[in-house]
Amino acid sequence: MKTIIKICAVLTIVGGLNWGLVGLFNFDLVAFLFGYMSVFSRLIYSLVGISALVYLFRAFKA
């Protein structure tokens, strides 16, 4: 379970940094690297969202 939490932490940080780039510079790094709404970029967005949900449920569990 600790490994899953660490992976979720990395994905959540990557997602936060990407949103920071979008907000500050109107630059979407995931879309730049993998294409706008390609299968791989959608997978990354989905994994980041799931990671955020894991952290949300974990925060209210404790």
PyMOL Python script that loads the backbone (N, CA, C, O; Angstrom):
from pymol import cmd

cmd.read_pdbstr("""\
ATOM      1  N   MET A   1       0.824  -1.195   0.000  1.00  0.00           N
ATOM      2  CA  MET A   1       0.000   0.000   0.000  1.00  0.00           C
ATOM      3  C   MET A   1       0.867   1.258   0.000  1.00  0.00           C
ATOM      4  O   MET A   1       0.482   2.279  -0.569  1.00  0.00           O
ATOM      5  N   LYS A   2       2.022   1.185   0.630  1.00  0.00           N
ATOM      6  CA  LYS A   2       2.904   2.354   0.659  1.00  0.00           C
ATOM      7  C   LYS A   2       3.371   2.729  -0.736  1.00  0.00           C
ATOM      8  O   LYS A   2       3.541   3.911  -1.036  1.00  0.00           O
ATOM      9  N   THR A   3       3.581   1.737  -1.591  1.00  0.00           N
ATOM     10  CA  THR A   3       4.022   2.003  -2.960  1.00  0.00           C
ATOM     11  C   THR A   3       2.935   2.743  -3.727  1.00  0.00           C
ATOM     12  O   THR A   3       3.230   3.674  -4.476  1.00  0.00           O
ATOM     13  N   ILE A   4       1.692   2.341  -3.548  1.00  0.00           N
ATOM     14  CA  ILE A   4       0.583   3.012  -4.228  1.00  0.00           C
ATOM     15  C   ILE A   4       0.485   4.462  -3.786  1.00  0.00           C
ATOM     16  O   ILE A   4       0.258   5.347  -4.610  1.00  0.00           O
ATOM     17  N   ILE A   5       0.654   4.713  -2.498  1.00  0.00           N
ATOM     18  CA  ILE A   5       0.593   6.079  -1.981  1.00  0.00           C
ATOM     19  C   ILE A   5       1.726   6.919  -2.559  1.00  0.00           C
ATOM     20  O   ILE A   5       1.523   8.089  -2.882  1.00  0.00           O
ATOM     21  N   LYS A   6       2.908   6.342  -2.693  1.00  0.00           N
ATOM     22  CA  LYS A   6       4.037   7.076  -3.277  1.00  0.00           C
ATOM     23  C   LYS A   6       3.787   7.399  -4.744  1.00  0.00           C
ATOM     24  O   LYS A   6       4.107   8.497  -5.200  1.00  0.00           O
ATOM     25  N   ILE A   7       3.221   6.457  -5.481  1.00  0.00           N
ATOM     26  CA  ILE A   7       2.892   6.703  -6.885  1.00  0.00           C
ATOM     27  C   ILE A   7       1.837   7.794  -6.986  1.00  0.00           C
ATOM     28  O   ILE A   7       1.923   8.671  -7.846  1.00  0.00           O
ATOM     29  N   CYS A   8       0.844   7.740  -6.108  1.00  0.00           N
ATOM     30  CA  CYS A   8      -0.192   8.775  -6.092  1.00  0.00           C
ATOM     31  C   CYS A   8       0.403  10.138  -5.766  1.00  0.00           C
ATOM     32  O   CYS A   8      -0.021  11.150  -6.324  1.00  0.00           O
ATOM     33  N   ALA A   9       1.379  10.172  -4.870  1.00  0.00           N
ATOM     34  CA  ALA A   9       2.026  11.437  -4.524  1.00  0.00           C
ATOM     35  C   ALA A   9       2.730  12.024  -5.741  1.00  0.00           C
ATOM     36  O   ALA A   9       2.602  13.217  -6.016  1.00  0.00           O
ATOM     37  N   VAL A  10       3.464  11.206  -6.464  1.00  0.00           N
ATOM     38  CA  VAL A  10       4.180  11.683  -7.652  1.00  0.00           C
ATOM     39  C   VAL A  10       3.194  12.176  -8.702  1.00  0.00           C
ATOM     40  O   VAL A  10       3.391  13.242  -9.286  1.00  0.00           O
ATOM     41  N   LEU A  11       2.137  11.411  -8.946  1.00  0.00           N
ATOM     42  CA  LEU A  11       1.158  11.819  -9.951  1.00  0.00           C
ATOM     43  C   LEU A  11       0.428  13.096  -9.557  1.00  0.00           C
ATOM     44  O   LEU A  11       0.145  13.937 -10.410  1.00  0.00           O
ATOM     45  N   THR A  12       0.122  13.246  -8.275  1.00  0.00           N
ATOM     46  CA  THR A  12      -0.552  14.453  -7.813  1.00  0.00           C
ATOM     47  C   THR A  12       0.361  15.667  -7.950  1.00  0.00           C
ATOM     48  O   THR A  12      -0.102  16.746  -8.319  1.00  0.00           O
ATOM     49  N   ILE A  13       1.631  15.510  -7.662  1.00  0.00           N
ATOM     50  CA  ILE A  13       2.590  16.607  -7.823  1.00  0.00           C
ATOM     51  C   ILE A  13       2.734  16.976  -9.296  1.00  0.00           C
ATOM     52  O   ILE A  13       2.748  18.157  -9.642  1.00  0.00           O
ATOM     53  N   VAL A  14       2.840  15.978 -10.158  1.00  0.00           N
ATOM     54  CA  VAL A  14       2.942  16.240 -11.595  1.00  0.00           C
ATOM     55  C   VAL A  14       1.697  16.980 -12.079  1.00  0.00           C
ATOM     56  O   VAL A  14       1.797  17.931 -12.854  1.00  0.00           O
ATOM     57  N   GLY A  15       0.533  16.544 -11.622  1.00  0.00           N
ATOM     58  CA  GLY A  15      -0.702  17.220 -12.005  1.00  0.00           C
ATOM     59  C   GLY A  15      -0.755  18.649 -11.505  1.00  0.00           C
ATOM     60  O   GLY A  15      -1.191  19.544 -12.229  1.00  0.00           O
ATOM     61  N   GLY A  16      -0.317  18.873 -10.278  1.00  0.00           N
ATOM     62  CA  GLY A  16      -0.295  20.225  -9.736  1.00  0.00           C
ATOM     63  C   GLY A  16       0.662  21.132 -10.490  1.00  0.00           C
ATOM     64  O   GLY A  16       0.346  22.292 -10.755  1.00  0.00           O
ATOM     65  N   LEU A  17       1.815  20.613 -10.830  1.00  0.00           N
ATOM     66  CA  LEU A  17       2.773  21.404 -11.612  1.00  0.00           C
ATOM     67  C   LEU A  17       2.227  21.709 -13.000  1.00  0.00           C
ATOM     68  O   LEU A  17       2.401  22.813 -13.516  1.00  0.00           O
ATOM     69  N   ASN A  18       1.569  20.731 -13.598  1.00  0.00           N
ATOM     70  CA  ASN A  18       0.985  20.965 -14.920  1.00  0.00           C
ATOM     71  C   ASN A  18      -0.095  22.047 -14.857  1.00  0.00           C
ATOM     72  O   ASN A  18      -0.148  22.917 -15.726  1.00  0.00           O
ATOM     73  N   TRP A  19      -0.951  21.998 -13.840  1.00  0.00           N
ATOM     74  CA  TRP A  19      -1.976  23.033 -13.703  1.00  0.00           C
ATOM     75  C   TRP A  19      -1.358  24.395 -13.406  1.00  0.00           C
ATOM     76  O   TRP A  19      -1.883  25.423 -13.834  1.00  0.00           O
ATOM     77  N   GLY A  20      -0.257  24.406 -12.684  1.00  0.00           N
ATOM     78  CA  GLY A  20       0.452  25.658 -12.457  1.00  0.00           C
ATOM     79  C   GLY A  20       0.967  26.257 -13.755  1.00  0.00           C
ATOM     80  O   GLY A  20       0.881  27.466 -13.970  1.00  0.00           O
ATOM     81  N   LEU A  21       1.503  25.405 -14.617  1.00  0.00           N
ATOM     82  CA  LEU A  21       1.969  25.874 -15.928  1.00  0.00           C
ATOM     83  C   LEU A  21       0.812  26.382 -16.778  1.00  0.00           C
ATOM     84  O   LEU A  21       0.938  27.388 -17.476  1.00  0.00           O
ATOM     85  N   VAL A  22      -0.315  25.682 -16.714  1.00  0.00           N
ATOM     86  CA  VAL A  22      -1.487  26.127 -17.478  1.00  0.00           C
ATOM     87  C   VAL A  22      -1.967  27.479 -16.961  1.00  0.00           C
ATOM     88  O   VAL A  22      -2.277  28.371 -17.751  1.00  0.00           O
ATOM     89  N   GLY A  23      -2.029  27.634 -15.656  1.00  0.00           N
ATOM     90  CA  GLY A  23      -2.518  28.880 -15.076  1.00  0.00           C
ATOM     91  C   GLY A  23      -1.591  30.059 -15.290  1.00  0.00           C
ATOM     92  O   GLY A  23      -2.045  31.169 -15.569  1.00  0.00           O
ATOM     93  N   LEU A  24      -0.308  29.827 -15.162  1.00  0.00           N
ATOM     94  CA  LEU A  24       0.649  30.925 -15.259  1.00  0.00           C
ATOM     95  C   LEU A  24       1.049  31.267 -16.696  1.00  0.00           C
ATOM     96  O   LEU A  24       1.190  32.437 -17.050  1.00  0.00           O
ATOM     97  N   PHE A  25       1.228  30.238 -17.508  1.00  0.00           N
ATOM     98  CA  PHE A  25       1.800  30.453 -18.837  1.00  0.00           C
ATOM     99  C   PHE A  25       0.931  29.939 -19.986  1.00  0.00           C
ATOM    100  O   PHE A  25       1.335  30.004 -21.146  1.00  0.00           O
ATOM    101  N   ASN A  26      -0.257  29.429 -19.668  1.00  0.00           N
ATOM    102  CA  ASN A  26      -1.149  28.848 -20.667  1.00  0.00           C
ATOM    103  C   ASN A  26      -0.413  27.762 -21.466  1.00  0.00           C
ATOM    104  O   ASN A  26      -0.539  27.688 -22.689  1.00  0.00           O
ATOM    105  N   PHE A  27       0.342  26.936 -20.771  1.00  0.00           N
ATOM    106  CA  PHE A  27       1.150  25.884 -21.387  1.00  0.00           C
ATOM    107  C   PHE A  27       0.826  24.551 -20.722  1.00  0.00           C
ATOM    108  O   PHE A  27       1.083  24.366 -19.532  1.00  0.00           O
ATOM    109  N   ASP A  28       0.267  23.633 -21.487  1.00  0.00           N
ATOM    110  CA  ASP A  28      -0.080  22.308 -20.980  1.00  0.00           C
ATOM    111  C   ASP A  28       1.045  21.338 -21.347  1.00  0.00           C
ATOM    112  O   ASP A  28       1.165  20.925 -22.500  1.00  0.00           O
ATOM    113  N   LEU A  29       1.857  20.984 -20.368  1.00  0.00           N
ATOM    114  CA  LEU A  29       3.023  20.132 -20.612  1.00  0.00           C
ATOM    115  C   LEU A  29       2.629  18.739 -21.085  1.00  0.00           C
ATOM    116  O   LEU A  29       3.277  18.185 -21.973  1.00  0.00           O
ATOM    117  N   VAL A  30       1.580  18.168 -20.509  1.00  0.00           N
ATOM    118  CA  VAL A  30       1.143  16.829 -20.912  1.00  0.00           C
ATOM    119  C   VAL A  30       0.702  16.837 -22.368  1.00  0.00           C
ATOM    120  O   VAL A  30       1.076  15.945 -23.130  1.00  0.00           O
ATOM    121  N   ALA A  31      -0.081  17.821 -22.762  1.00  0.00           N
ATOM    122  CA  ALA A  31      -0.521  17.919 -24.161  1.00  0.00           C
ATOM    123  C   ALA A  31       0.667  18.174 -25.087  1.00  0.00           C
ATOM    124  O   ALA A  31       0.705  17.671 -26.210  1.00  0.00           O
ATOM    125  N   PHE A  32       1.619  18.944 -24.616  1.00  0.00           N
ATOM    126  CA  PHE A  32       2.809  19.223 -25.420  1.00  0.00           C
ATOM    127  C   PHE A  32       3.620  17.951 -25.663  1.00  0.00           C
ATOM    128  O   PHE A  32       4.093  17.713 -26.774  1.00  0.00           O
ATOM    129  N   LEU A  33       3.776  17.135 -24.617  1.00  0.00           N
ATOM    130  CA  LEU A  33       4.599  15.929 -24.731  1.00  0.00           C
ATOM    131  C   LEU A  33       3.896  14.786 -25.457  1.00  0.00           C
ATOM    132  O   LEU A  33       4.529  14.041 -26.206  1.00  0.00           O
ATOM    133  N   PHE A  34       2.585  14.645 -25.237  1.00  0.00           N
ATOM    134  CA  PHE A  34       1.905  13.447 -25.732  1.00  0.00           C
ATOM    135  C   PHE A  34       0.778  13.724 -26.719  1.00  0.00           C
ATOM    136  O   PHE A  34       0.134  12.787 -27.191  1.00  0.00           O
ATOM    137  N   GLY A  35       0.526  14.985 -27.039  1.00  0.00           N
ATOM    138  CA  GLY A  35      -0.533  15.328 -27.976  1.00  0.00           C
ATOM    139  C   GLY A  35      -1.806  15.712 -27.247  1.00  0.00           C
ATOM    140  O   GLY A  35      -2.107  15.203 -26.167  1.00  0.00           O
ATOM    141  N   TYR A  36      -2.549  16.627 -27.865  1.00  0.00           N
ATOM    142  CA  TYR A  36      -3.777  17.121 -27.264  1.00  0.00           C
ATOM    143  C   TYR A  36      -4.834  16.019 -27.269  1.00  0.00           C
ATOM    144  O   TYR A  36      -5.260  15.561 -28.329  1.00  0.00           O
ATOM    145  N   MET A  37      -5.243  15.610 -26.106  1.00  0.00           N
ATOM    146  CA  MET A  37      -6.266  14.596 -25.882  1.00  0.00           C
ATOM    147  C   MET A  37      -5.989  13.286 -26.616  1.00  0.00           C
ATOM    148  O   MET A  37      -6.910  12.631 -27.105  1.00  0.00           O
ATOM    149  N   SER A  38      -4.705  12.911 -26.688  1.00  0.00           N
ATOM    150  CA  SER A  38      -4.361  11.598 -27.224  1.00  0.00           C
ATOM    151  C   SER A  38      -4.707  10.558 -26.164  1.00  0.00           C
ATOM    152  O   SER A  38      -5.029  10.903 -25.027  1.00  0.00           O
ATOM    153  N   VAL A  39      -4.641   9.319 -26.533  1.00  0.00           N
ATOM    154  CA  VAL A  39      -4.966   8.245 -25.589  1.00  0.00           C
ATOM    155  C   VAL A  39      -4.027   8.309 -24.388  1.00  0.00           C
ATOM    156  O   VAL A  39      -4.462   8.146 -23.248  1.00  0.00           O
ATOM    157  N   PHE A  40      -2.749   8.544 -24.640  1.00  0.00           N
ATOM    158  CA  PHE A  40      -1.787   8.562 -23.544  1.00  0.00           C
ATOM    159  C   PHE A  40      -1.982   9.767 -22.626  1.00  0.00           C
ATOM    160  O   PHE A  40      -1.882   9.643 -21.405  1.00  0.00           O
ATOM    161  N   SER A  41      -2.260  10.933 -23.211  1.00  0.00           N
ATOM    162  CA  SER A  41      -2.473  12.109 -22.363  1.00  0.00           C
ATOM    163  C   SER A  41      -3.758  11.958 -21.547  1.00  0.00           C
ATOM    164  O   SER A  41      -3.802  12.374 -20.389  1.00  0.00           O
ATOM    165  N   ARG A  42      -4.793  11.376 -22.128  1.00  0.00           N
ATOM    166  CA  ARG A  42      -6.033  11.124 -21.376  1.00  0.00           C
ATOM    167  C   ARG A  42      -5.774  10.135 -20.241  1.00  0.00           C
ATOM    168  O   ARG A  42      -6.347  10.265 -19.160  1.00  0.00           O
ATOM    169  N   LEU A  43      -4.916   9.154 -20.485  1.00  0.00           N
ATOM    170  CA  LEU A  43      -4.553   8.203 -19.437  1.00  0.00           C
ATOM    171  C   LEU A  43      -3.840   8.911 -18.293  1.00  0.00           C
ATOM    172  O   LEU A  43      -4.126   8.644 -17.125  1.00  0.00           O
ATOM    173  N   ILE A  44      -2.931   9.798 -18.610  1.00  0.00           N
ATOM    174  CA  ILE A  44      -2.207  10.544 -17.578  1.00  0.00           C
ATOM    175  C   ILE A  44      -3.164  11.421 -16.785  1.00  0.00           C
ATOM    176  O   ILE A  44      -3.104  11.451 -15.556  1.00  0.00           O
ATOM    177  N   TYR A  45      -4.056  12.143 -17.483  1.00  0.00           N
ATOM    178  CA  TYR A  45      -5.038  12.972 -16.781  1.00  0.00           C
ATOM    179  C   TYR A  45      -5.918  12.120 -15.863  1.00  0.00           C
ATOM    180  O   TYR A  45      -6.224  12.525 -14.742  1.00  0.00           O
ATOM    181  N   SER A  46      -6.316  10.956 -16.334  1.00  0.00           N
ATOM    182  CA  SER A  46      -7.155  10.061 -15.525  1.00  0.00           C
ATOM    183  C   SER A  46      -6.412   9.562 -14.295  1.00  0.00           C
ATOM    184  O   SER A  46      -6.976   9.526 -13.201  1.00  0.00           O
ATOM    185  N   LEU A  47      -5.156   9.178 -14.465  1.00  0.00           N
ATOM    186  CA  LEU A  47      -4.361   8.697 -13.330  1.00  0.00           C
ATOM    187  C   LEU A  47      -4.133   9.797 -12.301  1.00  0.00           C
ATOM    188  O   LEU A  47      -4.149   9.532 -11.099  1.00  0.00           O
ATOM    189  N   VAL A  48      -3.923  11.018 -12.757  1.00  0.00           N
ATOM    190  CA  VAL A  48      -3.755  12.144 -11.835  1.00  0.00           C
ATOM    191  C   VAL A  48      -5.049  12.373 -11.054  1.00  0.00           C
ATOM    192  O   VAL A  48      -5.014  12.616  -9.848  1.00  0.00           O
ATOM    193  N   GLY A  49      -6.179  12.296 -11.736  1.00  0.00           N
ATOM    194  CA  GLY A  49      -7.465  12.459 -11.061  1.00  0.00           C
ATOM    195  C   GLY A  49      -7.733  11.369 -10.044  1.00  0.00           C
ATOM    196  O   GLY A  49      -8.222  11.647  -8.949  1.00  0.00           O
ATOM    197  N   ILE A  50      -7.420  10.136 -10.390  1.00  0.00           N
ATOM    198  CA  ILE A  50      -7.586   9.020  -9.454  1.00  0.00           C
ATOM    199  C   ILE A  50      -6.666   9.194  -8.255  1.00  0.00           C
ATOM    200  O   ILE A  50      -7.055   8.910  -7.122  1.00  0.00           O
ATOM    201  N   SER A  51      -5.452   9.658  -8.503  1.00  0.00           N
ATOM    202  CA  SER A  51      -4.510   9.900  -7.403  1.00  0.00           C
ATOM    203  C   SER A  51      -5.035  10.958  -6.452  1.00  0.00           C
ATOM    204  O   SER A  51      -4.894  10.829  -5.235  1.00  0.00           O
ATOM    205  N   ALA A  52      -5.637  11.997  -6.995  1.00  0.00           N
ATOM    206  CA  ALA A  52      -6.219  13.040  -6.146  1.00  0.00           C
ATOM    207  C   ALA A  52      -7.365  12.471  -5.309  1.00  0.00           C
ATOM    208  O   ALA A  52      -7.516  12.833  -4.142  1.00  0.00           O
ATOM    209  N   LEU A  53      -8.163  11.594  -5.889  1.00  0.00           N
ATOM    210  CA  LEU A  53      -9.246  10.960  -5.128  1.00  0.00           C
ATOM    211  C   LEU A  53      -8.707  10.073  -4.011  1.00  0.00           C
ATOM    212  O   LEU A  53      -9.267  10.036  -2.915  1.00  0.00           O
ATOM    213  N   VAL A  54      -7.627   9.365  -4.291  1.00  0.00           N
ATOM    214  CA  VAL A  54      -7.004   8.528  -3.252  1.00  0.00           C
ATOM    215  C   VAL A  54      -6.577   9.401  -2.081  1.00  0.00           C
ATOM    216  O   VAL A  54      -6.818   9.053  -0.925  1.00  0.00           O
ATOM    217  N   TYR A  55      -5.948  10.529  -2.372  1.00  0.00           N
ATOM    218  CA  TYR A  55      -5.523  11.442  -1.307  1.00  0.00           C
ATOM    219  C   TYR A  55      -6.717  12.057  -0.576  1.00  0.00           C
ATOM    220  O   TYR A  55      -6.674  12.250   0.639  1.00  0.00           O
ATOM    221  N   LEU A  56      -7.768  12.359  -1.311  1.00  0.00           N
ATOM    222  CA  LEU A  56      -8.970  12.928  -0.688  1.00  0.00           C
ATOM    223  C   LEU A  56      -9.579  11.935   0.304  1.00  0.00           C
ATOM    224  O   LEU A  56      -9.884  12.300   1.439  1.00  0.00           O
ATOM    225  N   PHE A  57      -9.754  10.692  -0.119  1.00  0.00           N
ATOM    226  CA  PHE A  57     -10.318   9.690   0.776  1.00  0.00           C
ATOM    227  C   PHE A  57      -9.374   9.389   1.946  1.00  0.00           C
ATOM    228  O   PHE A  57      -9.819   9.138   3.066  1.00  0.00           O
ATOM    229  N   ARG A  58      -8.079   9.418   1.670  1.00  0.00           N
ATOM    230  CA  ARG A  58      -7.098   9.158   2.725  1.00  0.00           C
ATOM    231  C   ARG A  58      -7.109  10.274   3.774  1.00  0.00           C
ATOM    232  O   ARG A  58      -6.915  10.017   4.962  1.00  0.00           O
ATOM    233  N   ALA A  59      -7.336  11.514   3.327  1.00  0.00           N
ATOM    234  CA  ALA A  59      -7.342  12.651   4.250  1.00  0.00           C
ATOM    235  C   ALA A  59      -8.528  12.576   5.216  1.00  0.00           C
ATOM    236  O   ALA A  59      -8.397  12.920   6.391  1.00  0.00           O
ATOM    237  N   PHE A  60      -9.682  12.125   4.719  1.00  0.00           N
ATOM    238  CA  PHE A  60     -10.854  12.060   5.579  1.00  0.00           C
ATOM    239  C   PHE A  60     -10.942  10.766   6.363  1.00  0.00           C
ATOM    240  O   PHE A  60     -11.748  10.650   7.285  1.00  0.00           O
ATOM    241  N   LYS A  61     -10.115   9.786   6.002  1.00  0.00           N
ATOM    242  CA  LYS A  61     -10.073   8.520   6.734  1.00  0.00           C
ATOM    243  C   LYS A  61      -9.405   8.683   8.086  1.00  0.00           C
ATOM    244  O   LYS A  61      -9.822   8.071   9.069  1.00  0.00           O
ATOM    245  N   ALA A  62      -8.361   9.514   8.138  1.00  0.00           N
ATOM    246  CA  ALA A  62      -7.570   9.658   9.359  1.00  0.00           C
ATOM    247  C   ALA A  62      -8.247  10.518  10.387  1.00  0.00           C
ATOM    248  O   ALA A  62      -7.701  10.731  11.469  1.00  0.00           O
TER     249      ALA A  62
END
""", "prot")
cmd.dss("prot")
cmd.show_as("cartoon", "prot")
cmd.util.cbc("prot")
cmd.orient("prot")
